Amino acid sequence: MLRVMFKQLLDEKSFKEGRRITVGEVSQDIGISRATLTRIANQPGYNTNTDTLSALCDYFDCEPNELLKRVL
């Protein structure tokens, strides 16, 4: 199973910028619904598409291997 490291990257970005970043703010910035981002953050194994993953990589300025983790 692949795990999306959304919460961890969101926490890191918030810390680096010295402010709280909400899921709603990310949703507005990347054009992905808040409900989808909430599912990605809270449902282990949530199945999402590559467009969403690409948008998250752009937002967090990261590579896919930093966003996804393989869980055995």
C-alpha angles and dihedrals in degrees: 000000000000120000121206109223093211098134093048094050091045090053091049093049091048091051094047092049093042094231141088114265115198130209087242091057092050089048092054093044097051102028097240117130119259089233091058092049091048090052091049090051098044110027114074110224094014108171113230134165132254093250090061092046090049092050090050091049089052092048095048093036090231141126122253091253088062092050098044129054126186112230118196 
